[in-house]
Amino acid sequence: MGSETPRDVLNELKWREKKSLEKAIIYYVHRGAPDDFRTMRGSEVEDLGRSFIKCVEGHIPYHRVFKIEYDGDVIFERE
């Protein structure tokens, strides 16, 4: 998916007919969690805002997302 941002990738999954956001696993930095990261299923996403992912946990800034998997394949990974 090239040089897209996490927001671009998640919006593509949300709106493209063949793919579904619910099948995504989102990895993000969470200080204090084991290994300083957590994961969230796409089904937990309530809204994809301009700067944040809104979910049950609150608002996750896109700059904290470092990897997105879809159906077992990595489709986004920050260097």
PyMOL Python script that loads the backbone (N, CA, C, O; Angstrom):
from pymol import cmd

cmd.read_pdbstr("""\
ATOM      1  N   MET A   1       0.806  -1.200   0.000  1.00  0.00           N
ATOM      2  CA  MET A   1       0.000   0.000   0.000  1.00  0.00           C
ATOM      3  C   MET A   1       0.850   1.265   0.000  1.00  0.00           C
ATOM      4  O   MET A   1       0.369   2.336   0.370  1.00  0.00           O
ATOM      5  N   GLY A   2       2.088   1.151  -0.405  1.00  0.00           N
ATOM      6  CA  GLY A   2       2.923   2.329  -0.660  1.00  0.00           C
ATOM      7  C   GLY A   2       3.200   3.193   0.548  1.00  0.00           C
ATOM      8  O   GLY A   2       3.414   2.692   1.652  1.00  0.00           O
ATOM      9  N   SER A   3       3.193   4.516   0.327  1.00  0.00           N
ATOM     10  CA  SER A   3       3.545   5.464   1.381  1.00  0.00           C
ATOM     11  C   SER A   3       2.300   6.067   2.030  1.00  0.00           C
ATOM     12  O   SER A   3       2.312   7.227   2.442  1.00  0.00           O
ATOM     13  N   GLU A   4       1.251   5.299   2.119  1.00  0.00           N
ATOM     14  CA  GLU A   4       0.021   5.774   2.723  1.00  0.00           C
ATOM     15  C   GLU A   4       0.169   5.893   4.234  1.00  0.00           C
ATOM     16  O   GLU A   4       1.044   5.273   4.839  1.00  0.00           O
ATOM     17  N   THR A   5      -0.690   6.689   4.821  1.00  0.00           N
ATOM     18  CA  THR A   5      -0.725   6.846   6.268  1.00  0.00           C
ATOM     19  C   THR A   5      -1.640   5.785   6.863  1.00  0.00           C
ATOM     20  O   THR A   5      -2.419   5.168   6.136  1.00  0.00           O
ATOM     21  N   PRO A   6      -1.561   5.559   8.186  1.00  0.00           N
ATOM     22  CA  PRO A   6      -2.488   4.618   8.805  1.00  0.00           C
ATOM     23  C   PRO A   6      -3.953   4.995   8.539  1.00  0.00           C
ATOM     24  O   PRO A   6      -4.796   4.120   8.342  1.00  0.00           O
ATOM     25  N   ARG A   7      -4.242   6.277   8.534  1.00  0.00           N
ATOM     26  CA  ARG A   7      -5.613   6.740   8.266  1.00  0.00           C
ATOM     27  C   ARG A   7      -6.049   6.344   6.858  1.00  0.00           C
ATOM     28  O   ARG A   7      -7.169   5.873   6.662  1.00  0.00           O
ATOM     29  N   ASP A   8      -5.161   6.537   5.876  1.00  0.00           N
ATOM     30  CA  ASP A   8      -5.467   6.143   4.489  1.00  0.00           C
ATOM     31  C   ASP A   8      -5.782   4.653   4.404  1.00  0.00           C
ATOM     32  O   ASP A   8      -6.770   4.252   3.788  1.00  0.00           O
ATOM     33  N   VAL A   9      -4.938   3.845   5.024  1.00  0.00           N
ATOM     34  CA  VAL A   9      -5.093   2.391   4.971  1.00  0.00           C
ATOM     35  C   VAL A   9      -6.404   1.963   5.630  1.00  0.00           C
ATOM     36  O   VAL A   9      -7.136   1.143   5.076  1.00  0.00           O
ATOM     37  N   LEU A  10      -6.703   2.513   6.807  1.00  0.00           N
ATOM     38  CA  LEU A  10      -7.924   2.141   7.514  1.00  0.00           C
ATOM     39  C   LEU A  10      -9.175   2.603   6.771  1.00  0.00           C
ATOM     40  O   LEU A  10     -10.174   1.886   6.731  1.00  0.00           O
ATOM     41  N   ASN A  11      -9.123   3.795   6.185  1.00  0.00           N
ATOM     42  CA  ASN A  11     -10.268   4.270   5.398  1.00  0.00           C
ATOM     43  C   ASN A  11     -10.484   3.400   4.169  1.00  0.00           C
ATOM     44  O   ASN A  11     -11.624   3.127   3.792  1.00  0.00           O
ATOM     45  N   GLU A  12      -9.412   2.968   3.551  1.00  0.00           N
ATOM     46  CA  GLU A  12      -9.537   2.080   2.395  1.00  0.00           C
ATOM     47  C   GLU A  12     -10.224   0.771   2.802  1.00  0.00           C
ATOM     48  O   GLU A  12     -11.091   0.273   2.084  1.00  0.00           O
ATOM     49  N   LEU A  13      -9.838   0.223   3.941  1.00  0.00           N
ATOM     50  CA  LEU A  13     -10.478  -1.003   4.423  1.00  0.00           C
ATOM     51  C   LEU A  13     -11.953  -0.763   4.750  1.00  0.00           C
ATOM     52  O   LEU A  13     -12.803  -1.615   4.489  1.00  0.00           O
ATOM     53  N   LYS A  14     -12.241   0.382   5.313  1.00  0.00           N
ATOM     54  CA  LYS A  14     -13.619   0.689   5.711  1.00  0.00           C
ATOM     55  C   LYS A  14     -14.540   0.846   4.507  1.00  0.00           C
ATOM     56  O   LYS A  14     -15.677   0.377   4.531  1.00  0.00           O
ATOM     57  N   TRP A  15     -14.059   1.499   3.458  1.00  0.00           N
ATOM     58  CA  TRP A  15     -14.936   1.875   2.360  1.00  0.00           C
ATOM     59  C   TRP A  15     -14.842   0.988   1.120  1.00  0.00           C
ATOM     60  O   TRP A  15     -15.739   1.026   0.278  1.00  0.00           O
ATOM     61  N   ARG A  16     -13.811   0.214   0.988  1.00  0.00           N
ATOM     62  CA  ARG A  16     -13.669  -0.646  -0.188  1.00  0.00           C
ATOM     63  C   ARG A  16     -14.572  -1.876  -0.033  1.00  0.00           C
ATOM     64  O   ARG A  16     -14.616  -2.487   1.035  1.00  0.00           O
ATOM     65  N   GLU A  17     -15.264  -2.220  -1.066  1.00  0.00           N
ATOM     66  CA  GLU A  17     -16.235  -3.316  -1.005  1.00  0.00           C
ATOM     67  C   GLU A  17     -15.618  -4.665  -0.666  1.00  0.00           C
ATOM     68  O   GLU A  17     -16.201  -5.429   0.103  1.00  0.00           O
ATOM     69  N   LYS A  18     -14.469  -4.970  -1.214  1.00  0.00           N
ATOM     70  CA  LYS A  18     -13.890  -6.296  -1.047  1.00  0.00           C
ATOM     71  C   LYS A  18     -13.216  -6.506   0.305  1.00  0.00           C
ATOM     72  O   LYS A  18     -12.948  -7.642   0.694  1.00  0.00           O
ATOM     73  N   LYS A  19     -12.946  -5.437   1.008  1.00  0.00           N
ATOM     74  CA  LYS A  19     -12.252  -5.559   2.293  1.00  0.00           C
ATOM     75  C   LYS A  19     -13.148  -5.040   3.408  1.00  0.00           C
ATOM     76  O   LYS A  19     -14.118  -4.324   3.163  1.00  0.00           O
ATOM     77  N   SER A  20     -12.812  -5.409   4.615  1.00  0.00           N
ATOM     78  CA  SER A  20     -13.618  -5.028   5.755  1.00  0.00           C
ATOM     79  C   SER A  20     -12.711  -4.621   6.917  1.00  0.00           C
ATOM     80  O   SER A  20     -11.770  -5.333   7.267  1.00  0.00           O
ATOM     81  N   LEU A  21     -13.007  -3.482   7.497  1.00  0.00           N
ATOM     82  CA  LEU A  21     -12.225  -2.982   8.633  1.00  0.00           C
ATOM     83  C   LEU A  21     -12.235  -3.977   9.792  1.00  0.00           C
ATOM     84  O   LEU A  21     -11.275  -4.049  10.559  1.00  0.00           O
ATOM     85  N   GLU A  22     -13.318  -4.743   9.920  1.00  0.00           N
ATOM     86  CA  GLU A  22     -13.438  -5.693  11.026  1.00  0.00           C
ATOM     87  C   GLU A  22     -12.365  -6.764  11.009  1.00  0.00           C
ATOM     88  O   GLU A  22     -12.070  -7.351  12.050  1.00  0.00           O
ATOM     89  N   LYS A  23     -11.774  -7.033   9.857  1.00  0.00           N
ATOM     90  CA  LYS A  23     -10.743  -8.076   9.747  1.00  0.00           C
ATOM     91  C   LYS A  23      -9.336  -7.550  10.041  1.00  0.00           C
ATOM     92  O   LYS A  23      -8.363  -8.299   9.960  1.00  0.00           O
ATOM     93  N   ALA A  24      -9.229  -6.273  10.381  1.00  0.00           N
ATOM     94  CA  ALA A  24      -7.922  -5.660  10.636  1.00  0.00           C
ATOM     95  C   ALA A  24      -7.520  -5.802  12.101  1.00  0.00           C
ATOM     96  O   ALA A  24      -8.364  -5.850  12.997  1.00  0.00           O
ATOM     97  N   ILE A  25      -6.217  -5.868  12.316  1.00  0.00           N
ATOM     98  CA  ILE A  25      -5.638  -5.775  13.655  1.00  0.00           C
ATOM     99  C   ILE A  25      -4.683  -4.592  13.616  1.00  0.00           C
ATOM    100  O   ILE A  25      -3.783  -4.539  12.777  1.00  0.00           O
ATOM    101  N   ILE A  26      -4.880  -3.645  14.524  1.00  0.00           N
ATOM    102  CA  ILE A  26      -4.119  -2.402  14.563  1.00  0.00           C
ATOM    103  C   ILE A  26      -3.173  -2.452  15.756  1.00  0.00           C
ATOM    104  O   ILE A  26      -3.606  -2.661  16.889  1.00  0.00           O
ATOM    105  N   TYR A  27      -1.888  -2.263  15.502  1.00  0.00           N
ATOM    106  CA  TYR A  27      -0.861  -2.238  16.552  1.00  0.00           C
ATOM    107  C   TYR A  27      -0.505  -0.782  16.818  1.00  0.00           C
ATOM    108  O   TYR A  27      -0.250  -0.019  15.886  1.00  0.00           O
ATOM    109  N   TYR A  28      -0.489  -0.398  18.094  1.00  0.00           N
ATOM    110  CA  TYR A  28      -0.153   0.990  18.420  1.00  0.00           C
ATOM    111  C   TYR A  28       0.651   1.071  19.711  1.00  0.00           C
ATOM    112  O   TYR A  28       0.551   0.210  20.586  1.00  0.00           O
ATOM    113  N   VAL A  29       1.446   2.122  19.805  1.00  0.00           N
ATOM    114  CA  VAL A  29       2.281   2.371  20.977  1.00  0.00           C
ATOM    115  C   VAL A  29       1.379   2.727  22.154  1.00  0.00           C
ATOM    116  O   VAL A  29       0.509   3.593  22.053  1.00  0.00           O
ATOM    117  N   HIS A  30       1.609   2.036  23.275  1.00  0.00           N
ATOM    118  CA  HIS A  30       0.866   2.300  24.507  1.00  0.00           C
ATOM    119  C   HIS A  30       1.841   2.138  25.664  1.00  0.00           C
ATOM    120  O   HIS A  30       2.077   1.026  26.137  1.00  0.00           O
ATOM    121  N   ARG A  31       2.398   3.238  26.111  1.00  0.00           N
ATOM    122  CA  ARG A  31       3.401   3.208  27.178  1.00  0.00           C
ATOM    123  C   ARG A  31       2.833   2.553  28.436  1.00  0.00           C
ATOM    124  O   ARG A  31       1.724   2.869  28.867  1.00  0.00           O
ATOM    125  N   GLY A  32       3.597   1.651  29.008  1.00  0.00           N
ATOM    126  CA  GLY A  32       3.187   0.969  30.229  1.00  0.00           C
ATOM    127  C   GLY A  32       2.564  -0.394  29.977  1.00  0.00           C
ATOM    128  O   GLY A  32       2.494  -1.217  30.889  1.00  0.00           O
ATOM    129  N   ALA A  33       2.113  -0.645  28.768  1.00  0.00           N
ATOM    130  CA  ALA A  33       1.585  -1.973  28.417  1.00  0.00           C
ATOM    131  C   ALA A  33       2.773  -2.908  28.204  1.00  0.00           C
ATOM    132  O   ALA A  33       3.890  -2.442  27.976  1.00  0.00           O
ATOM    133  N   PRO A  34       2.550  -4.214  28.275  1.00  0.00           N
ATOM    134  CA  PRO A  34       3.655  -5.136  27.982  1.00  0.00           C
ATOM    135  C   PRO A  34       4.269  -4.824  26.616  1.00  0.00           C
ATOM    136  O   PRO A  34       3.547  -4.709  25.625  1.00  0.00           O
ATOM    137  N   ASP A  35       5.571  -4.689  26.561  1.00  0.00           N
ATOM    138  CA  ASP A  35       6.321  -4.332  25.347  1.00  0.00           C
ATOM    139  C   ASP A  35       5.947  -2.960  24.788  1.00  0.00           C
ATOM    140  O   ASP A  35       6.276  -2.650  23.642  1.00  0.00           O
ATOM    141  N   ASP A  36       5.269  -2.141  25.580  1.00  0.00           N
ATOM    142  CA  ASP A  36       4.884  -0.763  25.217  1.00  0.00           C
ATOM    143  C   ASP A  36       3.993  -0.678  23.977  1.00  0.00           C
ATOM    144  O   ASP A  36       4.035   0.321  23.260  1.00  0.00           O
ATOM    145  N   PHE A  37       3.191  -1.706  23.715  1.00  0.00           N
ATOM    146  CA  PHE A  37       2.210  -1.603  22.637  1.00  0.00           C
ATOM    147  C   PHE A  37       0.978  -2.435  22.964  1.00  0.00           C
ATOM    148  O   PHE A  37       1.003  -3.328  23.811  1.00  0.00           O
ATOM    149  N   ARG A  38      -0.086  -2.111  22.267  1.00  0.00           N
ATOM    150  CA  ARG A  38      -1.333  -2.861  22.360  1.00  0.00           C
ATOM    151  C   ARG A  38      -1.858  -3.100  20.959  1.00  0.00           C
ATOM    152  O   ARG A  38      -1.396  -2.493  19.993  1.00  0.00           O
ATOM    153  N   THR A  39      -2.824  -3.987  20.866  1.00  0.00           N
ATOM    154  CA  THR A  39      -3.495  -4.208  19.592  1.00  0.00           C
ATOM    155  C   THR A  39      -4.984  -3.931  19.763  1.00  0.00           C
ATOM    156  O   THR A  39      -5.533  -4.005  20.862  1.00  0.00           O
ATOM    157  N   MET A  40      -5.605  -3.615  18.658  1.00  0.00           N
ATOM    158  CA  MET A  40      -7.034  -3.353  18.636  1.00  0.00           C
ATOM    159  C   MET A  40      -7.592  -3.985  17.363  1.00  0.00           C
ATOM    160  O   MET A  40      -6.988  -3.873  16.296  1.00  0.00           O
ATOM    161  N   ARG A  41      -8.711  -4.629  17.471  1.00  0.00           N
ATOM    162  CA  ARG A  41      -9.377  -5.180  16.303  1.00  0.00           C
ATOM    163  C   ARG A  41     -10.126  -4.057  15.578  1.00  0.00           C
ATOM    164  O   ARG A  41     -10.602  -3.107  16.199  1.00  0.00           O
ATOM    165  N   GLY A  42     -10.216  -4.184  14.284  1.00  0.00           N
ATOM    166  CA  GLY A  42     -10.947  -3.191  13.504  1.00  0.00           C
ATOM    167  C   GLY A  42     -12.387  -3.044  13.944  1.00  0.00           C
ATOM    168  O   GLY A  42     -12.975  -1.971  13.810  1.00  0.00           O
ATOM    169  N   SER A  43     -12.963  -4.120  14.472  1.00  0.00           N
ATOM    170  CA  SER A  43     -14.350  -4.072  14.951  1.00  0.00           C
ATOM    171  C   SER A  43     -14.515  -3.166  16.170  1.00  0.00           C
ATOM    172  O   SER A  43     -15.635  -2.780  16.505  1.00  0.00           O
ATOM    173  N   GLU A  44     -13.408  -2.822  16.836  1.00  0.00           N
ATOM    174  CA  GLU A  44     -13.454  -1.930  17.994  1.00  0.00           C
ATOM    175  C   GLU A  44     -13.402  -0.455  17.603  1.00  0.00           C
ATOM    176  O   GLU A  44     -13.611   0.419  18.444  1.00  0.00           O
ATOM    177  N   VAL A  45     -13.126  -0.181  16.344  1.00  0.00           N
ATOM    178  CA  VAL A  45     -13.044   1.198  15.864  1.00  0.00           C
ATOM    179  C   VAL A  45     -14.452   1.774  15.761  1.00  0.00           C
ATOM    180  O   VAL A  45     -15.315   1.219  15.081  1.00  0.00           O
ATOM    181  N   GLU A  46     -14.670   2.890  16.442  1.00  0.00           N
ATOM    182  CA  GLU A  46     -15.965   3.564  16.394  1.00  0.00           C
ATOM    183  C   GLU A  46     -16.002   4.619  15.297  1.00  0.00           C
ATOM    184  O   GLU A  46     -17.041   4.841  14.674  1.00  0.00           O
ATOM    185  N   ASP A  47     -14.854   5.275  15.061  1.00  0.00           N
ATOM    186  CA  ASP A  47     -14.797   6.320  14.046  1.00  0.00           C
ATOM    187  C   ASP A  47     -13.341   6.560  13.658  1.00  0.00           C
ATOM    188  O   ASP A  47     -12.433   6.413  14.476  1.00  0.00           O
ATOM    189  N   LEU A  48     -13.138   6.929  12.406  1.00  0.00           N
ATOM    190  CA  LEU A  48     -11.808   7.306  11.929  1.00  0.00           C
ATOM    191  C   LEU A  48     -11.810   8.815  11.738  1.00  0.00           C
ATOM    192  O   LEU A  48     -12.225   9.327  10.699  1.00  0.00           O
ATOM    193  N   GLY A  49     -11.340   9.510  12.759  1.00  0.00           N
ATOM    194  CA  GLY A  49     -11.306  10.963  12.709  1.00  0.00           C
ATOM    195  C   GLY A  49     -10.130  11.475  11.895  1.00  0.00           C
ATOM    196  O   GLY A  49      -9.375  10.699  11.309  1.00  0.00           O
ATOM    197  N   ARG A  50      -9.990  12.772  11.867  1.00  0.00           N
ATOM    198  CA  ARG A  50      -8.913  13.405  11.104  1.00  0.00           C
ATOM    199  C   ARG A  50      -7.537  13.101  11.693  1.00  0.00           C
ATOM    200  O   ARG A  50      -6.584  12.864  10.951  1.00  0.00           O
ATOM    201  N   SER A  51      -7.429  13.107  13.024  1.00  0.00           N
ATOM    202  CA  SER A  51      -6.135  12.897  13.686  1.00  0.00           C
ATOM    203  C   SER A  51      -6.099  11.688  14.611  1.00  0.00           C
ATOM    204  O   SER A  51      -5.026  11.263  15.039  1.00  0.00           O
ATOM    205  N   PHE A  52      -7.272  11.132  14.921  1.00  0.00           N
ATOM    206  CA  PHE A  52      -7.366  10.072  15.916  1.00  0.00           C
ATOM    207  C   PHE A  52      -8.294   8.954  15.454  1.00  0.00           C
ATOM    208  O   PHE A  52      -9.198   9.158  14.643  1.00  0.00           O
ATOM    209  N   ILE A  53      -8.041   7.772  15.994  1.00  0.00           N
ATOM    210  CA  ILE A  53      -8.982   6.657  15.886  1.00  0.00           C
ATOM    211  C   ILE A  53      -9.817   6.697  17.158  1.00  0.00           C
ATOM    212  O   ILE A  53      -9.270   6.648  18.260  1.00  0.00           O
ATOM    213  N   LYS A  54     -11.116   6.783  17.017  1.00  0.00           N
ATOM    214  CA  LYS A  54     -11.991   6.758  18.190  1.00  0.00           C
ATOM    215  C   LYS A  54     -12.391   5.311  18.442  1.00  0.00           C
ATOM    216  O   LYS A  54     -12.868   4.616  17.545  1.00  0.00           O
ATOM    217  N   CYS A  55     -12.184   4.866  19.697  1.00  0.00           N
ATOM    218  CA  CYS A  55     -12.519   3.503  20.079  1.00  0.00           C
ATOM    219  C   CYS A  55     -12.985   3.494  21.528  1.00  0.00           C
ATOM    220  O   CYS A  55     -13.044   4.539  22.176  1.00  0.00           O
ATOM    221  N   VAL A  56     -13.309   2.328  22.022  1.00  0.00           N
ATOM    222  CA  VAL A  56     -13.780   2.200  23.403  1.00  0.00           C
ATOM    223  C   VAL A  56     -12.754   2.771  24.386  1.00  0.00           C
ATOM    224  O   VAL A  56     -13.120   3.403  25.377  1.00  0.00           O
ATOM    225  N   GLU A  57     -11.479   2.546  24.107  1.00  0.00           N
ATOM    226  CA  GLU A  57     -10.402   3.017  24.984  1.00  0.00           C
ATOM    227  C   GLU A  57     -10.247   4.530  24.992  1.00  0.00           C
ATOM    228  O   GLU A  57      -9.650   5.088  25.914  1.00  0.00           O
ATOM    229  N   GLY A  58     -10.767   5.185  23.997  1.00  0.00           N
ATOM    230  CA  GLY A  58     -10.625   6.637  23.888  1.00  0.00           C
ATOM    231  C   GLY A  58     -10.239   7.023  22.478  1.00  0.00           C
ATOM    232  O   GLY A  58     -10.822   6.544  21.506  1.00  0.00           O
ATOM    233  N   HIS A  59      -9.247   7.896  22.376  1.00  0.00           N
ATOM    234  CA  HIS A  59      -8.763   8.375  21.082  1.00  0.00           C
ATOM    235  C   HIS A  59      -7.295   7.995  20.922  1.00  0.00           C
ATOM    236  O   HIS A  59      -6.456   8.361  21.745  1.00  0.00           O
ATOM    237  N   ILE A  60      -6.994   7.254  19.851  1.00  0.00           N
ATOM    238  CA  ILE A  60      -5.625   6.833  19.572  1.00  0.00           C
ATOM    239  C   ILE A  60      -5.107   7.670  18.411  1.00  0.00           C
ATOM    240  O   ILE A  60      -5.646   7.575  17.309  1.00  0.00           O
ATOM    241  N   PRO A  61      -4.070   8.494  18.623  1.00  0.00           N
ATOM    242  CA  PRO A  61      -3.519   9.284  17.520  1.00  0.00           C
ATOM    243  C   PRO A  61      -2.894   8.370  16.454  1.00  0.00           C
ATOM    244  O   PRO A  61      -2.249   7.374  16.779  1.00  0.00           O
ATOM    245  N   TYR A  62      -3.094   8.720  15.196  1.00  0.00           N
ATOM    246  CA  TYR A  62      -2.551   7.901  14.105  1.00  0.00           C
ATOM    247  C   TYR A  62      -1.037   7.755  14.178  1.00  0.00           C
ATOM    248  O   TYR A  62      -0.497   6.735  13.748  1.00  0.00           O
ATOM    249  N   HIS A  63      -0.334   8.766  14.719  1.00  0.00           N
ATOM    250  CA  HIS A  63       1.125   8.670  14.759  1.00  0.00           C
ATOM    251  C   HIS A  63       1.601   7.563  15.705  1.00  0.00           C
ATOM    252  O   HIS A  63       2.774   7.192  15.671  1.00  0.00           O
ATOM    253  N   ARG A  64       0.706   7.029  16.550  1.00  0.00           N
ATOM    254  CA  ARG A  64       1.071   5.926  17.433  1.00  0.00           C
ATOM    255  C   ARG A  64       0.867   4.561  16.784  1.00  0.00           C
ATOM    256  O   ARG A  64       1.339   3.550  17.305  1.00  0.00           O
ATOM    257  N   VAL A  65       0.169   4.525  15.656  1.00  0.00           N
ATOM    258  CA  VAL A  65      -0.050   3.262  14.949  1.00  0.00           C
ATOM    259  C   VAL A  65       1.229   2.906  14.196  1.00  0.00           C
ATOM    260  O   VAL A  65       1.736   3.704  13.407  1.00  0.00           O
ATOM    261  N   PHE A  66       1.746   1.703  14.443  1.00  0.00           N
ATOM    262  CA  PHE A  66       2.988   1.315  13.760  1.00  0.00           C
ATOM    263  C   PHE A  66       2.829   0.095  12.857  1.00  0.00           C
ATOM    264  O   PHE A  66       3.721  -0.211  12.066  1.00  0.00           O
ATOM    265  N   LYS A  67       1.687  -0.613  12.971  1.00  0.00           N
ATOM    266  CA  LYS A  67       1.478  -1.752  12.083  1.00  0.00           C
ATOM    267  C   LYS A  67      -0.010  -2.048  11.979  1.00  0.00           C
ATOM    268  O   LYS A  67      -0.760  -1.915  12.947  1.00  0.00           O
ATOM    269  N   ILE A  68      -0.419  -2.454  10.776  1.00  0.00           N
ATOM    270  CA  ILE A  68      -1.792  -2.897  10.547  1.00  0.00           C
ATOM    271  C   ILE A  68      -1.728  -4.207   9.780  1.00  0.00           C
ATOM    272  O   ILE A  68      -1.058  -4.315   8.753  1.00  0.00           O
ATOM    273  N   GLU A  69      -2.440  -5.201  10.301  1.00  0.00           N
ATOM    274  CA  GLU A  69      -2.552  -6.489   9.620  1.00  0.00           C
ATOM    275  C   GLU A  69      -3.975  -6.647   9.113  1.00  0.00           C
ATOM    276  O   GLU A  69      -4.927  -6.162   9.725  1.00  0.00           O
ATOM    277  N   TYR A  70      -4.104  -7.336   7.981  1.00  0.00           N
ATOM    278  CA  TYR A  70      -5.422  -7.641   7.436  1.00  0.00           C
ATOM    279  C   TYR A  70      -5.414  -9.092   6.999  1.00  0.00           C
ATOM    280  O   TYR A  70      -4.641  -9.487   6.127  1.00  0.00           O
ATOM    281  N   ASP A  71      -6.271  -9.872   7.606  1.00  0.00           N
ATOM    282  CA  ASP A  71      -6.381 -11.287   7.245  1.00  0.00           C
ATOM    283  C   ASP A  71      -5.023 -11.999   7.312  1.00  0.00           C
ATOM    284  O   ASP A  71      -4.719 -12.844   6.471  1.00  0.00           O
ATOM    285  N   GLY A  72      -4.210 -11.651   8.320  1.00  0.00           N
ATOM    286  CA  GLY A  72      -2.913 -12.291   8.519  1.00  0.00           C
ATOM    287  C   GLY A  72      -1.748 -11.681   7.764  1.00  0.00           C
ATOM    288  O   GLY A  72      -0.602 -12.074   7.983  1.00  0.00           O
ATOM    289  N   ASP A  73      -2.016 -10.720   6.871  1.00  0.00           N
ATOM    290  CA  ASP A  73      -0.953 -10.059   6.106  1.00  0.00           C
ATOM    291  C   ASP A  73      -0.704  -8.653   6.647  1.00  0.00           C
ATOM    292  O   ASP A  73      -1.646  -7.940   6.993  1.00  0.00           O
ATOM    293  N   VAL A  74       0.563  -8.260   6.719  1.00  0.00           N
ATOM    294  CA  VAL A  74       0.910  -6.898   7.121  1.00  0.00           C
ATOM    295  C   VAL A  74       0.658  -5.986   5.923  1.00  0.00           C
ATOM    296  O   VAL A  74       1.254  -6.166   4.862  1.00  0.00           O
ATOM    297  N   ILE A  75      -0.234  -5.001   6.101  1.00  0.00           N
ATOM    298  CA  ILE A  75      -0.551  -4.086   5.001  1.00  0.00           C
ATOM    299  C   ILE A  75      -0.036  -2.674   5.270  1.00  0.00           C
ATOM    300  O   ILE A  75      -0.058  -1.822   4.382  1.00  0.00           O
ATOM    301  N   PHE A  76       0.428  -2.429   6.494  1.00  0.00           N
ATOM    302  CA  PHE A  76       1.058  -1.157   6.832  1.00  0.00           C
ATOM    303  C   PHE A  76       2.074  -1.438   7.925  1.00  0.00           C
ATOM    304  O   PHE A  76       1.785  -2.150   8.886  1.00  0.00           O
ATOM    305  N   GLU A  77       3.257  -0.879   7.773  1.00  0.00           N
ATOM    306  CA  GLU A  77       4.271  -0.983   8.830  1.00  0.00           C
ATOM    307  C   GLU A  77       5.177   0.224   8.747  1.00  0.00           C
ATOM    308  O   GLU A  77       5.747   0.535   7.701  1.00  0.00           O
ATOM    309  N   ARG A  78       5.295   0.895   9.883  1.00  0.00           N
ATOM    310  CA  ARG A  78       6.150   2.078   9.975  1.00  0.00           C
ATOM    311  C   ARG A  78       7.572   1.628  10.243  1.00  0.00           C
ATOM    312  O   ARG A  78       7.800   0.731  11.054  1.00  0.00           O
ATOM    313  N   GLU A  79       8.521   2.240   9.572  1.00  0.00           N
ATOM    314  CA  GLU A  79       9.945   1.910   9.747  1.00  0.00           C
ATOM    315  C   GLU A  79      10.419   2.279  11.118  1.00  0.00           C
ATOM    316  O   GLU A  79      11.588   2.075  11.443  1.00  0.00           O
TER     317      GLU A  79
END
""", "prot")
cmd.dss("prot")
cmd.show_as("cartoon", "prot")
cmd.util.cbc("prot")
cmd.orient("prot")
